[in-house]
Amino acid sequence: MARPPHKNPLARQHLTPEGRAKHKEMLRTRENHGGRPVAVPDGFTKQTIEPIRAKAKEEAKKVVAIMTDENENSHAKEALEAAVEILRTPGQTRDRLTAARLVLDFTKSKPVSKSEVTVGKAEAFLSSLLDEGDAPDETNDEEEETGASS
């Protein structure tokens, strides 16, 4: 069990200027700064993630070469390669989903929205009503004849 803060010499060290200077020196000179390097996902070290990223980069170049034309913009190709590389490497799900959306937007056309289909049906319905309205109305003629004879 840890000592209470008022009895722990390391916790009390920060209360004096000499103690703060000593602590700063200790932090500055220690070899292991703790934590993992920037851009290294959980569960990996820098040494284990580098070969995975190199392999993903090669695969991304092959995939993009298959997906794009020779006339394609070089910046677009580079962006697509980066997105495919992010997809192929382990990392945060949010980043991978964003990259997947980017690749799909580039490669697949979006499906026709349902509202266009509904608008088409509504227009057909209205035009059929107009067609019926243009036809002579036999029911109105009969009512007028019966009303005139009485």
Helices and strands as residue ranges (DSSP letters): H 9-12, G 13-15, H 17-29, H 46-67, H 74-88, H 93-107, H 114-134, H 138-149
